Amino acid sequence: MNLRSLNFLNSLRHTSKQFAVIGLGRFGRSVSGALHEMGHEILGTDIEEKLVAQVLAEKTVSHAIQLDSRDPLALKEAGIFEFDTVIVAIGNYLEESIITTLNLKEAGVAHVVAKASTEIHGKLLQRVGADRVVFPEYEAGCALAYNLTKPSVLDCFDLDPDHSIVEVRVPEEFHNKTIAELELRSSYGLTLLAVSEDDKKFQINPLPTQRLHQGAAMVVLGSNKALKRLPI
């Protein structure tokens, strides 16, 4: 997922949250930095001391400690079991990734997001209880393909493999038409969540009588198949 924009989704985050990120390689540091910029409290951990020192020096986390996440006692003493959301960013070390995810779920962590490097790795993570499995390289490739072929797509948030929330520019075909006239639900199977004329403030649940203008931003929800039918 591209964390660059998501203006609409960011507007829904009114309070700071706490996240733990286990694994401070490139993906872990990227996620930590993005969440930290959003104003959230981040605890970063890694088995390698130099990576812990790096994120502290870069100030991309609130706190960072060195530990072996395969050890449930180390996780407990670090307070990681108390976090509502823990991100396991250890994609390249299958055993460590799976054991860490299992430790977190057995300890009752409510929401565990785990990075997978292969499809089999992803299935194993799901088997041990991961609430969401992400494939950063695949998702980055999809985002790049969208940016290259559909420049009107400003950002995309995957709800599951088949459904997404997408922020797009209003196409020429929709210009000066009311939301009611477009009949997005019946014509495309999509739900319009918000509209913005200035890319800064979104109007949530706009009235059916509101007219859309080419170049404005709109946020729609639906199946990926339905989203592909949009004239963008």
C-alpha positions in Angstrom: 0.0 0.0 0.0 1.2 3.5 -0.8 1.4 5.5 2.4 2.2 8.8 0.6 -1.3 10.2 0.3 -4.4 8.5 1.8 -5.7 12.0 2.6 -9.2 10.7 3.3 -8.1 7.8 5.5 -5.7 10.0 7.4 -8.5 12.4 8.1 -10.3 9.6 10.0 -7.4 9.1 12.5 -8.2 11.5 15.3 -6.2 10.0 18.1 -2.7 8.7 18.5 -2.2 5.0 18.7 0.5 2.7 19.8 2.2 0.2 17.5 5.1 -2.2 18.0 7.2 -3.1 15.0 9.3 -6.3 15.2 12.1 -6.3 12.6 13.8 -3.1 11.6 15.0 -3.9 8.1 13.9 -1.6 5.2 10.2 -2.5 5.5 10.1 -2.2 9.3 11.9 1.1 9.2 9.6 2.4 6.5 6.4 1.4 8.3 7.8 2.8 11.6 8.7 6.1 10.0 5.4 6.5 8.3 3.4 5.8 11.5 5.7 8.0 13.5 5.1 10.9 11.1 1.3 10.4 11.5 1.8 11.1 15.2 1.6 7.5 16.6 3.8 6.0 19.3 6.1 3.4 17.9 8.1 0.7 19.8 10.7 -0.8 17.4 12.6 -4.0 18.1 15.2 -6.1 16.4 17.6 -8.9 17.2 20.4 -6.8 15.7 21.8 -4.0 17.9 23.0 -1.9 14.9 19.4 -1.7 13.5 18.0 -0.6 16.9 20.7 2.1 17.1 19.9 3.2 13.6 16.2 3.9 14.1 17.0 5.7 17.4 19.5 7.9 15.6 17.0 8.6 12.8 14.3 9.3 15.3 11.8 7.2 13.3 10.5 5.5 16.5 9.5 6.6 19.9 11.4 3.8 21.6 13.6 0.9 20.4 15.0 -2.1 22.1 17.1 -5.2 21.1 15.5 -8.5 21.7 15.0 -12.0 20.2 11.3 -12.1 19.3 11.4 -15.9 19.3 11.6 -15.7 23.1 8.1 -15.1 24.6 9.6 -13.9 27.9 11.6 -11.2 26.1 8.4 -10.0 24.4 6.5 -10.0 27.6 9.2 -8.1 29.5 9.3 -5.5 26.7 5.6 -4.9 27.1 4.8 -5.9 23.5 1.9 -8.2 24.5 0.1 -5.0 25.8 0.0 -3.4 22.3 -3.2 -3.6 20.4 -1.4 -3.9 17.0 2.0 -5.5 16.4 3.7 -5.5 13.0 6.0 -8.5 12.3 8.3 -7.1 9.7 10.7 -10.1 9.5 9.8 -11.3 6.0 13.1 -12.9 5.0 13.5 -15.2 8.0 10.7 -17.7 7.9 11.2 -19.5 11.1 11.7 -16.3 13.2 8.7 -14.7 11.5 6.3 -17.7 12.2 7.5 -18.2 15.8 7.1 -14.5 16.6 3.6 -14.4 15.1 2.6 -17.5 17.1 4.1 -16.0 20.3 2.0 -12.8 19.8 -1.3 -14.6 19.1 -0.9 -17.1 21.9 -0.3 -14.1 24.3 -3.5 -12.5 23.2 -2.4 -9.7 21.0 -5.5 -8.5 19.3 -4.2 -7.5 15.8 -1.0 -8.9 14.3 0.1 -7.8 10.8 2.9 -10.0 9.4 5.1 -9.5 6.3 5.4 -12.5 4.0 8.1 -13.1 1.4 6.3 -16.0 -0.5 2.8 -17.3 -0.9 3.7 -20.4 1.3 5.1 -18.1 3.9 1.9 -16.2 3.9 -0.3 -19.3 4.3 1.9 -20.4 7.3 1.5 -17.0 8.9 -2.3 -17.3 8.6 -2.2 -20.8 10.0 -0.5 -19.5 13.2 -3.0 -16.7 13.6 -1.8 -13.6 11.7 -4.8 -11.2 11.3 -3.4 -9.7 8.2 -0.5 -10.8 5.9 1.1 -8.3 3.6 3.4 -8.8 0.6 5.2 -5.4 0.3 7.1 -6.2 -2.9 3.9 -7.3 -4.6 1.9 -4.4 -3.3 4.6 -1.9 -4.4 4.6 -3.4 -7.8 0.8 -3.1 -8.1 1.0 0.5 -6.9 3.6 1.3 -9.5 1.5 -0.3 -12.2 -1.5 1.8 -11.2 0.7 5.0 -11.2 2.0 4.3 -14.6 -1.2 3.2 -16.3 -3.9 5.1 -14.3 -2.4 8.4 -13.2 -5.9 9.5 -12.0 -5.6 7.0 -9.0 -4.2 9.0 -6.1 -4.1 6.2 -3.6 -5.5 2.8 -2.8 -6.2 0.9 0.4 -6.8 -2.9 0.2 -9.5 -4.1 2.5 -8.9 -7.7 1.4 -7.7 -9.4 -1.8 -11.0 -8.5 -3.6 -12.1 -5.1 -2.2 -10.4 -1.7 -2.0 -11.0 1.9 -1.1 -9.6 4.1 -3.8 -9.0 7.8 -4.0 -9.2 9.0 -7.6 -9.6 12.1 -9.7 -13.1 12.7 -11.0 -13.0 11.7 -14.7 -14.1 13.8 -17.6 -17.2 11.6 -18.0 -18.4 12.5 -14.6 -17.9 16.3 -14.9 -20.8 18.5 -13.9 -23.1 15.5 -13.2 -24.8 15.0 -9.8 -24.0 12.0 -7.7 -27.6 10.9 -8.2 -27.2 11.1 -12.0 -24.1 9.0 -12.0 -25.8 6.1 -10.2 -22.5 4.7 -9.1 -24.0 1.9 -7.1 -26.3 0.5 -9.8 -24.0 1.3 -12.8 -20.7 0.3 -11.3 -21.4 -1.5 -8.0 -19.5 1.2 -6.1 -20.1 3.3 -3.0 -19.1 6.9 -3.0 -17.6 7.8 0.5 -16.3 11.3 0.1 -15.6 14.1 -2.3 -13.0 16.9 -2.1 -12.6 20.0 -4.4 -9.3 21.1 -2.9 -7.6 17.9 -1.9 -7.5 19.1 1.7 -10.9 18.7 3.3 -13.2 15.9 2.3 -17.0 16.0 2.5 -18.2 12.7 3.9 -21.4 11.1 2.5 -22.0 14.0 0.0 -25.6 14.7 -0.9 -27.0 13.1 -4.1 -27.6 16.6 -5.5 -23.9 17.5 -5.4 -22.2 18.0 -8.7 -18.8 16.5 -9.4 -16.1 18.4 -11.3 -13.3 17.0 -13.3 -10.0 17.0 -11.4 -11.6 16.9 -8.0 -10.9 14.0 -5.7 -13.4 11.3 -4.8 -13.1 8.2 -2.6 -15.0 5.1 -3.6 -15.4 1.7 -2.1 -16.0 -1.6 -4.0 -14.7 -4.7 -5.5 -11.5 -4.5 -7.5 -13.4 -5.7 -10.6 -15.9 -2.9 -10.2 -13.2 -0.3 -9.6 -11.6 -1.3 -12.9 -14.7 -0.3 -14.7 -14.4 3.3 -13.7 -13.5 5.6 -16.7 -10.1 6.7 -15.3 
